[in-house]
Amino acid sequence: MNAKMKNLFSIEGKTALVTGGSRGIGEMIAAGFLNHGAKVYISSRKAEVCNATARRLSETYGQECISLPANIAELEGITWLANELAKRESKLDILVNNAGATWGAPLDEFPEFGWDKVMDTNVKGIFFLTQKLLPLLRKSASAKDPARVINIGSVDALKTPGFENFSYAASKAAVHHLTRVLAAHLIKEHIIVNAIAPGPFPTWMLSSGVGFGGKTEGDSVDWDTIGRRNPSGRVGTMEDIAGLTVFLSSRAGAYVVGQTIACDGGAVAVS
């Protein structure tokens, strides 16, 4: 085997931070990283939930998962998170900006609070956390092994969403373009920035939107019905989102720069 092809998808020994990592897509990504030998920090607003998820993931995958709860919708929380990570690590190999918020309301009734909350978390949070973590990312970055930033967008920014989530769709479109702009600036420093636009996954956010009350499992939860609306006939799995994120974080994805990749089972393709 060509030596350059060996361990092409490896992220073993890397250090990653996944925001919004206590549940949903963030937890799936954190689990995928741990399963591939990375050390993972997760952050979310609710400390108890974040701590419990970190313990469970550490026990399940036998790798170190550390909880750093913070509210990244506010600059104070962003600064605290970056400073706390810098106390513990000399460099950061992978940053996954996954933390997000949504708001649904009819167009005529959509509130300013619902607009600002979503924009602050989904756009401002990504920009300023990436900014504050640049010193750690730069220490990891090299021409041979670039540091990675992966922003989680949405298919709702690639097609017209079915929900009345006006600020959410707009914020994720901003995330996609911000990804391209940051990539153009940071590739010269060997920091690669890309985005993933997930489609339907069995998460709290989608559960709330389709009437499952935020639950992801149980008698009242029917993901098969939701999946049948998707061209692939199913919702996404941990393997789907983790596989793409590991690819973008590994040597295999080192020439992919500034892209937004849909992970959606064909939802955008048929829209």
DOVEXFI-962046 format. One record per atom (N, C-alpha, C): residue in one letter; x negated, y, z negated. Coordinates in steps of 0.02 Angstrom, whole numbers, plus 32768, in hexadecimal, padded with zeros to 4 digits. Last residue first. Layout:
<pts>
AXYZ/...
</pts>
This chain:
<pts>
S86E983B280F4/S871183EE80E5/S8716841D8121/V869883478103/V86DA83428121/V870583808116/A8624836E80BF/A861F83598105/A866483588127/V864A8380803B/V863A83BB8065/V863C83A880AF/A865E82FA8013/A8693832C800C/A868783698038/G860382918010/G861E82A68051/G865282DD804E/G85D1827C7F91/G85F682467FB1/G8618825A7FF2/D858082E07F5B/D85CA82E77F57/D85F282B07F78/C850E83437F50/C851282FF7F35/C855B82F37F27/A84B983B27FBA/A84FA839A7FA0/A84F383527F89/I843384177F9A/I844583D57FB2/I848783BF7F91/T83E284A27FC9/T841C848E7FA2/T8437844D7FBF/Q833284CA7FC7/Q836D84AB7FE4/Q83A584A17FB1/G82B184F47FA7/G82E585257FB1/G8326850B7FCD/V825B846C7FEA/V825484AD7FC8/V829084DA7FDA/V820983DA7FF0/V824D83F47FF4/V824F84347FCA/Y8195839E7FD8/Y819683C88013/Y81DC83E48020/A81A3834A7F6A/A817683837F64/A817583B17FA0/G81EB82D77F53/G821083147F63/G81E583527F66/A818F82767F30/A81B8826B7F6C/A81DC82AA7F82/R815E829B7EB6/R813482A87EF1/R815D82A07F31/S81F682D77E62/S81BD82AA7E6E/S819582C07EAA/S8269831E7E59/S8236832A7E25/S81F583047E33/L82BC82EF7EBB/L82A583347EC0/L826D83447E8F/F82D0826B7E85/F82B082767EC5/F829482BC7ECB/V8318828B7E10/V82D5826C7E0B/V82AF82757E4C/T838C82BC7E4D/T836482E87E23/T831E82CC7E1A/L83BE824C7E8F/L83AC82877EB6/L837F82B57E8D/G83D381F67E20/G83A781E37E57/G8390821E7E80/A843182397DD3/A83ED822F7DB9/A83BD821E7DF1/I84A282337E25/I848582757E15/I843E826D7DFA/D84B181A57E34/D84B481D37E6D/D849082157E5D/E84AD816D7DB5/E8479815B7DE5/E8477818C7E1F/M8523819E7D7E/M84E381B57D63/M84AC81A77D95/T859481BC7E09/T857B81977DD0/T853A81B57DB7/G8628820B7E50/G85E181FE7E4A/G85CF81D97E0A/V86C081B57E83/V869C81ED7E66/V865281DA7E5E/R86F281717F25/R86E0816D7EDE/R86C581AF7EC6/G86FE81787FAF/G872D814E7F8A/G871E81477F40/S86BA81CE7FFE/S869781907FEB/S86C481617FC4/P8714823A8008/P870582118042/P86E381CF8032/N8787823F7F7E/N8745824F7F98/N873782227FD5/R87F7820E7F49/R87FF824C7F6F/R87BD825F7F91/R87CF81A57EFC/R87EE81957F3C/R87FA81D37F67/G87A381E27E85/G877381CB7EB6/G879181BD7EFA/I881A81F47E41/I87F5822F7E56/I87C4821B7E8E/T8836816D7E29/T886581967E4F/T884381D47E6A/D87C981497DDA/D87D381287E1A/D880281517E47/W87D6818D7D63/W87A581A77D94/W87AC81867DD8/D884381AA7CF9/D8844817E7D34/D8815819C7D6A/V887081AC7C53/V883D81C37C83/V883981917CBD/S88BC817B7BEF/S88DA81B17C18/S88AA81CB7C4D/D886C811C7BAF/D88A781067BD4/D88C4813B7C02/G87BC81497BCA/G87F8813B7BA2/G8834812C7BCF/E874B81D17BF1/E875F818A7BF0/E879A81827BC3/T873D82577BEA/T871D82367C23/T872B81EB7C25/K87A782E07BC4/K8790829D7BB5/K8772827D7BF4/G87DF83587BEA/G879983587BD6/G877D83137BC6/G8860833D7C17/G8856835D7BD6/G880F835D7BBD/F887C83137C93/F886A82DF7C63/F885A82FC7C1E/G889683707CFA/G88CB835E7CCB/G88BC83267C9B/V8831839C7D47/V8860836E7D67/V889483547D36/G87E383F17CF5/G8804840C7D31/G883983DF7D4F/S87B1839E7C93/S87DD83D47C80/S880483EF7CBC/S8760834C7CE3/S8797832F7CBE/S87CA83657CA9/L86FD83A57D0B/L872D838D7D3D/L876A836F7D1A/M86C083B77C8A/M86D883F07CB2/M870C83DA7CE5/W869A83387C5F/W86CC835E7C39/W86EA83967C64/T868A82C97CEE/T867182F77CBB/T86AB83197C97/P866A82687D62/P8696825F7D28/P867D82877CEC/F866182D27DF4/F864182A47DC5/F866E829F7D87/P866F83127E95/P869382F87E5A/P866B82C47E34/G85D3835E7EBF/G861A83597ECB/G863C833D7E8D/P854883CC7EA2/P856E838F7E95/P85B783967EAA/A84C884087EED/A850E841B7EEB/A853883DD7EE0/I842984377EB6/I845684007EC4/I849D84197EBD/A839984947EEE/A83DB848F7ECC/A83FE84507EE2/N82EC84BC7ECA/N832284A17EF3/N836384A17ECC/V824884F67EC5/V828D85027EAD/V82BE84E67EE0/I81A684D87E8E/I81D984C87EC0/I821E84D17EA2/I8115852A7E7B/I8153851B7E56/I818A85147E8A/H80A1855D7EB2/H80A985157EAC/H80E185037E7A/E80A485DF7ECF/E808685CE7E8E/E808D85837E80/K80EB85E37F41/K80A585F97F45/K807F85E87F05/I816985C87F16/I814585927F37/I80FA85A47F3D/L81A886397EE1/L8181860E7EB4/L815A85D77ED7/H81F0867F7F44/H81BE86A27F1A/H818F86727EF7/A8242861F7F7B/A821686457FA7/A81DF86697F80/A828985F47F0B/A825C85C67F2E/A822A85EC7F59/L82D886637EF0/L82A486507EC0/L827186217EE1/V832B865C7F63/V830286977F56/V82C986867F26/R836A85E07F54/R834285EE7F8F/R831286287F84/T83AC85F57ED9/T837D85BD7EE2/T834E85CB7F1C/L840486597EFA/L83CE86687ECB/L839886327ECF/H845C860E7F48/H843186407F68/H83F786547F3B/H849385B97EE6/H8474859E7F23/H844685D07F44/V84C686167E89/V849185E77E76/V846D85CB7EB3/A852C86507ED6/A84F386797EC1/A84B8864D7EAC/A858085E37EDB/A856485FC7F1A/A852786287F0B/K859F85DF7E55/K857785A97E70/K855B85BB7EB5/S85ED86537E48/S85AE864C7E22/S858286167E3F/A865B86367E99/A862E866E7EAA/A85EB86687E86/A869285CC7E52/A867C85C27E96/A864B85F97EAB/Y86AD86107DD7/Y868285D57DD9/Y866685CB7E20/S870786747DF4/S86C586877DDC/S8694864C7DE0/F877786247E1E/F875886567E48/F871286687E33/N87C485A87E1E/N878A85B57DF3/N875D85E97E14/E883B855A7E3E/E883885A37E3A/E880185B87E0A/F880384CD7EA3/F881984EB7E65/F881585387E69/G87CB84A77F19/G8812849A7F10/G882F84BB7ED2/P875685167F6C/P876B84E87F37/P87B784E07F34/T870E8512800A/T874285337FE2/T875C85047FAC/K866084E87FFB/K86A184E3801C/K86D385077FF0/L85F485067FB0/L85E784F37FF6/L862784EC801E/A861A85197F31/A85F985527F51/A85E785437F9A/D864984A07F0C/D867A84D77F0F/D865C85177F2C/V85DD84527EFC/V85FC84517F3E/V863184877F45/S856284AC7E9B/S85A184887EA2/S85B984877EEA/G84C984A67E44/G84FE84CF7E61/G853F84A87E63/I844584A07DDD/I8482847B7DED/I84B984AB7E03/N839C84AD7E0A/N83D984CF7DF5/N841684A77E0A/I830184807DDB/I833B84667DFE/I837984877DE1/V825984997DED/V829584B77DD1/V82CF849E7DFC/R81B884507DCF/R81FA844F7DF1/R822F84757DC9/A810A845F7DFC/A8140845F7DCB/A818284647DF0/P80A783F67E6B/P80CC84337E5A/P80FD84297E20/D801B83B27E7D/D8056839D7E57/D807D83DB7E40/K7FBE83EF7ED0/K7FC683A77ED3/K800683907EB3/A7FC784747EAA/A7FD484627EEF/A7FE184187EF7/S801F84817E0E/S7FE1847C7E35/S7FF4846A7E7C/A806984AF7D71/A806984B07DBA/A802384AA7DD8/S806584BC7CE8/S806E84797D05/S805E84777D4F/K805C85427CD6/K802785187CBB/K802B84D17CD4/R80D3856E7D0F/R8093857D7D31/R805A85527D17/L812D85447CAD/L812F85267CF0/L80EE85327D15/L810B859B7C45/L810385527C3C/L8104852E7C7F/P8129861A7C80/P80E6860B7C66/P80DA85C07C5E/L81B5860B7CA3/L8181860C7CD7/L813B85FF7CBB/L821B86157C49/L81F485D77C49/L81BD85D57C7D/K8259868D7C64/K823786857C23/K820B86477C20/Q828E86717CE6/Q825D86A67CDB/Q8236869B7C9A/T82EB860C7CC6/T82B385FE7CF4/T827C86327CEA/L833F865A7C77/L831C86217C59/L82E1860D7C85/F836C86B97CD3/F834286CF7C9C/F832086957C78/F83B4866A7D34/F837E86987D47/F835086A77D0C/I841186207CE8/I83E085FE7D12/I83A5862D7D21/G845D86877CAC/G843A86567C83/G840386337CAB/K849886C87D19/K846786EB7CEF/K843E86BB7CC6/V84E786577D47/V84B7867C7D71/V8482869E7D47/N853386167CE5/N851F85F27D22/N84EA86157D4B/T854986707C79/T852D862E7C6F/T850E86127CAE/D857A86E57CB8/D854386E87C88/D852186A57C7F/M85E486B47D06/M85AA86D27D27/M856D86D57CF7/V863B86887CA0/V8622865A7CD2/V85E386757CF4/K865686FE7C58/K863B86C37C36/K861A86937C68/D868D87547CBA/D864C87637C9B/D862D87257C7A/W870887157CDC/W86D687257D0F/W8691872C7CEF/G8749870E7C64/G873C86D07C89/G870A86DA7CC0/F875387967C46/F872C876A7C1A/F871A872A7C3F/E87AC87C47CA7/E876687DA7CA9/E873A87AC7C7F/P881E87447CE4/P880787767CB4/P87BD87887CBD/F889A87347D5F/F885687217D4C/F883687577D20/E891787457D91/E891087477D49/E88C9873B7D31/D891787377E19/D893487757DFE/D8928877C7DB3/L88E086B37E25/L88BC86EE7E3D/L88D6872E7E1D/P88EE864A7D92/P890786647DD2/P88E586A67DE4/A885985FB7D51/A889486257D47/A88AC863D7D8C/G87D085AF7D02/G880685AA7D33/G884185D67D21/W872385A77CF5/W876085C87CDD/W879485C37D14/T8689855F7CB7/T86BC856C7CEA/T86F8858D7CCB/A85D785537CA4/A861A85607C89/A8649856A7CC3/G853E84F57C87/G856E851B7CAF/G85B085237C8C/A849A84B87C92/A84CF84D47C68/A84FE85007C91/N843084977CE8/N847084767CF1/N84A984967CCA/N839E84A57D1E/N83CF84D77D08/N841584BC7D18/V8318844C7CF5/V835884427D15/V838A84737CF7/L826E84507D0C/L82A684757CED/L82E484677D16/I81DB83F87CF2/I821B83F87D15/I824D84207CEC/D816584117CA9/D816183F67CED/D81A284007D15/L811B84857C43/L815C84667C54/L815984517C9D/K809F848A7BBF/K80B584937C04/K80F984727C0D/S808F847A7B3A/S806084A87B5A/S807384B57BA3/E811584767AC3/E80F5845D7B00/E80C684917B1D/R814484B67A51/R813E846D7A51/R811684517A8B/K814D853B7A66/K812E85267A27/K811E84DB7A28/A8197853F7ADA/A815085507ADE/A812A853E7A9E/L821685247AA8/L81F584F27AD3/L81AA84FF7AD6/E822C859C7A66/E822A855D7A40/E820885267A68/N822D85F87ACF/N81FA85FD7A9B/N81F385BC7A74/A829E85CD7B17/A825D85CE7B37/A822585D07B04/L830285DE7AB5/L82F5859C7AD2/L82B085997AF1/W82FD86697A9C/W82F086397A66/W82DD85F57A83/T8322869B7B1A/T82E086A97AFF/T82CD86797AC7/I83A6866A7B21/I837586577B53/I832E86607B38/G83E286AC7AB5/G83DE86637AB5/G83AB864A7AE7/E83D587317AE3/E83B9871C7AA3/E83B086D17AA0/L841F87347B58/L83D7873A7B5C/L83B587257B1B/E84A186BC7B6B/E848886F97B4C/E843C86F97B4D/A84BB86437B9D/A84E1867A7BBB/A84CA86BE7BA0/I847A85E27B58/I845486047B8D/I847E86367BB4/N847085B97AB9/N84A285D67AE6/N847E85FE7B1C/A8428851D7A84/A842385657A91/A845C857A7ABF/P83D184947A3B/P841184B67A4A/P840785017A52/L836F84247A66/L8361846A7A58/L83A084927A69/S8342837D7A48/S837983AD7A4D/S836083F37A3A/I82E683087AA6/I82E783387A70/I831D836D7A7C/C82B882667AC2/C82E982997AD7/C82F482C87A9C/E824381F17AEE/E824F822A7AC1/E827F825C7AE2/Q8285814C7B0E/Q825B81857B1F/Q826F81C07AF3/G82E280E77B08/G82A180DD7AE9/G826E81117AFB/Y836380F07B33/Y832F80EA7B66/Y82E880E37B4A/T83B480F37ABF/T83C780CB7AF9/T838C80BD7B27/E8376814C7A66/E838081077A52/E838D80DA7A8F/S837E81C27AB1/S833D81A97A9A/S8341815F7A8A/L840881D07ABF/L83DF81C57AFA/L839A81A97AE7/R842E81E77A39/R844881AE7A5E/R841D819E7A9A/R83EA825F7A1A/R83DD822179F4/R83F381E47A1B/A842582B57A77/A83DD82A97A79/A83CB82697A54/T84AA82B47A4D/T8499829A7A8E/T844F82897A93/A849D82F379CF/A84B682AE79D3/A84A4828E7A16/N8471837379F4/N8447834879C9/N845C82FF79CF/C84E083A07A3D/C849E839B7A5D/C8471836C7A36/V854383A179DC/V854B83767A17/V8507836B7A38/E850F84017983/E851E83BC796C/E8523838C79A7/A8502847779D2/A84C7845579B5/A84D6840D79A3/K853C84AE7A66/K855484907A28/K851D84637A0C/R84F484D57ADA/R850985077AAA/R851C84E97A66/S845F84777B00/S84A4848A7B0D/S84BA84B77AD3/S83D384207B43/S83EF845A7B20/S843884637B32/I835283A77B36/I839583BB7B4D/I83AC83F67B23/Y82B8836D7B70/Y82DA839A7B42/Y831F83A97B60/V826582D67B8E/V829B83037BA1/V82B3832C7B65/K81E682837BE2/K81FA829F7BA1/K822B82D77BB1/A81FF81FB7C57/A81F282417C46/A820582507BFE/G821D817A7C85/G81E181857C5F/G81CF81CD7C4F/H829681627CBF/H825B81617CEB/H821C817A7CC7/N82F181737C5D/N82EB81307C78/N82AE81297CA6/L82E981FE7C50/L82D081D27C1B/L82C4818B7C34/F832882247CC9/F82E382377CBB/F82C482097C86/G83AA81F07CB3/G838181DA7CEC/G833881E97CE2/A83D2823A7C43/A83CC81F27C3E/A83A081D67C77/A83D782BA7C7D/A83A982AD7C46/A839D82627C3E/I844082A57CD8/I83FD82B57CF0/I83C982A77CBB/M84AA828B7C80/M849782597CB2/M845082667CCB/E84AF83057C3B/E849D82C87C16/E848882917C47/G84D883577CA6/G849983637C83/G848283267C5D/I855683257CC6/I851F831D7CF6/I84DC83297CD5/G858D83007C1F/G859983087C66/G855C82FD7C92/R852983437B97/R8561831D7BB3/R856283267BFF/S84B783877B73/S84D9835F7B3F/S851383367B5A/G847583DE7BC7/G846383987BC9/G8488836B7B97/G846F84627BE8/G84B084407BEE/G84A883F57BED/T83CB84507C2D/T83FE84767C0A/T844284587C17/V834283F17C1A/V838283EF7C3C/V83B484187C13/L829783ED7C32/L82CD840D7C0C/L830B840B7C37/A821283747C30/A824A83967C51/A827783B77C1D/T817483367C54/T819D83557C21/T81D3837E7C44/K813582957C8F/K814982DB7C98/K817282F47C5D/G8121820E7C81/G80F4823B7C5D/G810482857C65/E815F81E97D22/E814881D07CE1/E811682007CC2/I819981F97D96/I819682357D6D/I817E82227D27/S818681B07E38/S817881AF7DF0/S817A81F57DD1/F819481967EBC/F81CE81B17E9A/F81C381B67E4E/L811A815E7EE1/L8132819A7F04/L816B81BC7EDF/N80C580F77EBC/N80E581207E88/N810181617EA5/K806C80FF7F53/K807880DD7F14/K8094810D7EE0/M8049814E7FBC/M808E81377FB9/M809F81157F78/K7FC381617FAF/K7FEE819C7FAA/K8038818A7FA5/A7F8E80E47FC9/A7F8B80FE7F84/A7FBA813A7F7B/N7FE780708028/N7FC680B18028/N7FC880CE7FE3/M7FD67FC48000/M800080008000/M7FD4803F8000/
</pts>
